[in-house]
Amino acid sequence: MTTIPQTRESAIAMLIEQDVARWGESERAVSERLHAARSYGLALNELANRAELAGAPDVDLCVAAERARTAADWRELRQGG
């Protein structure tokens, strides 16, 4: 089970750390720019999706993402965001 980030900033920081672990420290700035505009709901959604793709789905993280997503988040997701 993943610790569920409680703020937008901590969720984005977790995404960035995952990117750096995968792609290397040289990609930190790129990752920061990529995730900077994400809402809390979309950041949690991305973390939940990454866990599932890694073969370790986290039900608690999925529920937290579901609760945090806003109407604007849903619009972005429907548009392929």
C-alpha positions in Angstrom: 0.0 0.0 0.0 1.2 3.5 -0.9 1.2 6.3 1.5 -1.5 8.6 0.1 -0.2 12.2 -0.3 -2.3 14.6 1.6 -1.6 17.7 -0.5 -1.2 18.6 -4.1 2.4 19.5 -3.6 3.2 16.2 -1.9 1.4 14.2 -4.7 3.4 16.1 -7.4 6.6 15.6 -5.4 5.9 11.9 -5.4 5.4 11.9 -9.2 8.6 13.7 -9.7 10.6 11.3 -7.5 9.1 8.4 -9.4 10.2 10.0 -12.7 13.7 10.7 -11.4 14.0 7.1 -10.2 13.0 5.8 -13.6 14.7 8.3 -15.9 17.5 9.8 -13.9 18.3 13.0 -12.0 18.9 14.8 -15.3 15.1 14.7 -16.0 14.0 16.3 -12.7 13.5 19.8 -14.2 11.5 18.3 -17.1 9.3 16.3 -14.7 8.7 19.4 -12.5 7.5 21.3 -15.6 5.4 18.4 -16.7 3.5 18.0 -13.4 3.4 21.6 -12.3 -0.1 22.3 -13.5 -1.7 19.1 -12.2 -4.5 19.4 -9.8 -4.5 17.3 -6.6 -7.1 14.9 -8.1 -5.1 14.4 -11.3 -1.9 13.9 -9.5 -3.5 11.2 -7.3 -5.1 9.7 -10.4 -1.6 9.5 -12.1 -0.1 7.9 -9.0 -3.0 5.3 -8.9 -2.6 4.6 -12.6 1.2 4.1 -12.3 0.7 1.7 -9.4 -1.8 -0.3 -11.4 0.5 -0.4 -14.5 3.3 -1.6 -12.3 1.2 -4.6 -11.3 0.6 -3.3 -7.7 -2.9 -1.6 -7.7 -3.6 0.3 -4.6 -7.3 0.4 -3.8 -6.9 3.1 -1.1 -5.1 5.3 -3.6 -7.7 4.7 -6.2 -10.5 5.7 -3.8 -8.5 8.9 -2.7 -8.1 9.8 -6.4 -11.8 9.3 -7.1 -12.7 11.5 -4.2 -10.2 14.2 -5.1 -11.1 14.6 -8.8 -13.1 17.6 -9.7 -15.5 18.3 -12.6 -12.6 20.1 -14.3 -10.4 17.0 -13.8 -13.0 14.8 -15.4 -13.3 17.2 -18.4 -9.5 17.0 -18.8 -9.5 13.2 -18.5 -12.3 12.9 -21.1 -10.2 15.0 -23.5 -7.3 12.5 -23.2 -5.5 14.4 -20.5 
